[in-house]
Amino acid sequence: MPTTFVLDSSTLAAFNEMHENDETVFDILNKWYDEDAIRFCDLVKDECRAAFHSEKIAVWVSPAYRGIRSKVQLAFSDCSAVLEEVPELLDDDQDESEAQGLRTMALALKLSREQPDDVVVVSAETIILEDRCSIPDACSALNLKCISPADFLAMP
């Protein structure tokens, strides 16, 4: 089975920044999208659009999300399963419905149950709030593969 890459908000921000120096970023991103290998949750799309307005990544993310929307639906139980294993993924004062990191990890865990060993989370997250673990740390706790945006772009 082909690999599915689950992107978080920090990854889309990194792609937008990398694009300033490298025009091939979106060629590679579109290649993986065309191969149906990219997934991200609705909150990733929303955060990207809010943060980057009319920049290239914000223009790319909405139509890309429309193309994968039916494949990234999450239930409350998906988020609950992640919180049972990694409760520190949710900020103490954050509602589950607003937690991009939690929803990204719920999507990755759900997909990994459907296709074990073929799901890779892509994250550039390093700076987090004091009371929350990072997406790469959550991946370790959930035994999910995690790579950087640069490693994703270097994939064959």
C-alpha positions as CSV (number, residue, x, y, z in Angstrom):
1,M,0.0,0.0,0.0
2,P,1.3,3.5,-0.8
3,T,2.4,5.8,2.0
4,T,-0.1,8.4,3.3
5,F,1.4,11.7,4.6
6,V,-0.5,13.5,7.3
7,L,0.5,17.2,7.4
8,D,0.1,19.6,10.3
9,S,-0.1,23.4,10.4
10,S,3.6,23.8,11.1
11,T,4.4,21.8,7.9
12,L,2.3,24.1,5.7
13,A,3.9,27.1,7.3
14,A,7.3,25.6,6.6
15,F,6.4,24.9,2.9
16,N,5.2,28.5,2.5
17,E,8.6,29.7,3.9
18,M,10.6,27.3,1.8
19,H,8.8,28.3,-1.3
20,E,10.3,31.8,-1.1
21,N,13.7,30.2,-1.9
22,D,12.7,27.1,-3.9
23,E,10.0,27.1,-6.6
24,T,9.8,23.3,-6.6
25,V,8.1,23.0,-3.2
26,F,4.7,23.2,-4.7
27,D,5.6,21.0,-7.6
28,I,6.5,18.3,-5.1
29,L,3.5,19.0,-2.9
30,N,1.2,18.7,-5.9
31,K,2.9,15.5,-7.0
32,W,2.0,13.8,-3.7
33,Y,-1.4,15.3,-3.7
34,D,-2.1,14.0,-7.3
35,E,-0.9,10.6,-6.1
36,D,-3.6,10.8,-3.3
37,A,-0.9,10.6,-0.6
38,I,-1.6,13.8,1.4
39,R,-4.1,14.2,4.2
40,F,-4.7,17.0,6.7
41,C,-7.6,17.9,8.9
42,D,-10.0,20.9,8.6
43,L,-8.3,22.8,11.4
44,V,-5.0,22.7,9.5
45,K,-6.7,24.2,6.5
46,D,-8.4,26.9,8.7
47,E,-5.2,27.8,10.5
48,C,-3.3,28.1,7.3
49,R,-5.9,30.3,5.6
50,A,-6.0,32.5,8.7
51,A,-2.3,32.9,9.0
52,F,-1.3,33.3,5.4
53,H,-4.3,34.9,3.7
54,S,-3.5,35.2,0.0
55,E,0.0,33.7,0.1
56,K,0.6,30.6,-2.1
57,I,0.0,28.0,0.7
58,A,-3.3,29.6,1.6
59,V,-4.4,29.6,-2.0
60,W,-3.3,25.9,-2.4
61,V,-4.9,24.6,0.8
62,S,-8.6,25.2,0.2
63,P,-8.9,23.3,-3.1
64,A,-6.6,20.6,-1.8
65,Y,-8.9,20.2,1.3
66,R,-12.0,19.9,-0.9
67,G,-10.3,17.0,-2.7
68,I,-9.6,15.1,0.5
69,R,-12.5,16.2,2.7
70,S,-14.3,12.9,2.5
71,K,-11.2,11.0,3.5
72,V,-10.3,13.0,6.6
73,Q,-13.6,12.8,8.6
74,L,-13.0,12.4,12.3
75,A,-15.4,11.3,15.1
76,F,-15.2,12.2,18.7
77,S,-14.0,8.7,19.5
78,D,-10.9,9.3,17.2
79,C,-9.8,12.2,19.3
80,S,-10.6,10.4,22.5
81,A,-8.4,7.5,21.5
82,V,-5.5,9.9,21.1
83,L,-6.2,11.6,24.4
84,E,-6.3,8.3,26.3
85,E,-2.7,7.7,25.1
86,V,-1.3,11.3,25.0
87,P,-3.4,13.5,27.3
88,E,-0.7,16.2,27.2
89,L,-1.4,16.8,23.5
90,L,-4.3,19.1,24.6
91,D,-3.6,22.4,26.2
92,D,-5.2,22.7,29.7
93,D,-7.5,25.5,28.5
94,Q,-8.1,24.3,25.0
95,D,-11.4,22.8,23.7
96,E,-10.9,19.5,21.8
97,S,-12.7,21.0,18.7
98,E,-10.1,23.7,18.4
99,A,-6.9,21.6,18.9
100,Q,-5.2,21.2,15.5
101,G,-2.5,19.0,17.0
102,L,-5.0,16.7,18.5
103,R,-7.1,16.5,15.3
104,T,-3.9,15.9,13.3
105,M,-2.9,13.0,15.5
106,A,-6.4,11.6,15.6
107,L,-6.4,11.5,11.8
108,A,-2.9,9.9,11.7
109,L,-3.9,7.3,14.3
110,K,-7.2,6.5,12.5
111,L,-5.4,6.1,9.1
112,S,-2.6,4.0,10.7
113,R,-5.2,1.5,12.0
114,E,-6.5,1.2,8.4
115,Q,-3.1,0.9,6.8
116,P,-0.4,0.0,9.4
117,D,3.2,1.0,8.6
118,D,2.0,3.2,5.7
119,V,1.2,6.5,7.6
120,V,3.8,9.2,8.2
121,V,3.1,12.4,10.0
122,V,5.0,15.5,8.7
123,S,5.7,18.1,11.3
124,A,8.0,21.1,11.8
125,E,6.6,21.7,15.3
126,T,9.3,22.5,17.8
127,I,8.0,25.4,19.9
128,I,4.9,24.6,21.9
129,L,3.0,25.9,24.8
130,E,4.3,25.0,28.2
131,D,1.5,22.4,29.0
132,R,1.4,20.6,25.7
133,C,3.6,18.0,24.0
134,S,4.7,18.5,20.4
135,I,3.4,16.5,17.5
136,P,6.7,14.6,17.1
137,D,6.6,13.7,20.8
138,A,3.0,12.5,20.3
139,C,4.0,10.5,17.3
140,S,6.6,8.7,19.5
141,A,4.0,8.0,22.2
142,L,1.6,6.6,19.6
143,N,4.3,4.7,17.6
144,L,3.7,6.7,14.5
145,K,6.4,7.7,12.0
146,C,7.2,11.4,11.9
147,I,9.4,13.3,9.5
148,S,10.3,16.9,8.9
149,P,8.9,18.9,5.9
150,A,12.4,18.9,4.4
151,D,12.5,15.1,4.6
152,F,9.1,14.9,3.0
153,L,10.2,17.1,0.1
154,A,13.3,14.9,-0.4
155,M,11.2,11.7,-0.7
156,P,11.6,9.9,-4.0
